[in-house]
Amino acid sequence: MKKSIIVIGILGLLILWLVFSAIGSYNSMVTKDEAVDGQWAQVENVYQRRADPYPNLVNTVKGYGRSPKKKPLKKEVVNRLEA
């Protein structure tokens, strides 16, 4: 009788240890997954900041090309040197 109680107690403790170990492992994986998501958000943020200036630059170049003041560069340089 005593041996069976001891064996049942040891098995119960083993099962509890396995349950708590599984819960701890799950919580650890969730924490690491959140960290990875946070770092990936930083990467996407950097990509977005790099991509934002290009449309503005393209529009600026298009606007300069459509401006009525279309002097050749050589004339512009000579005019500035004479001034």
Secondary structure, 3 states (H helix, E strand, C coil): CHHHHHHHHHHHHHHHHHHHHHHHHHHHHHHHHHHHHHHHHHHHHHHHHHHCHHHHHHHHHHHHHCCCCCCCHHHHHHHHHHC
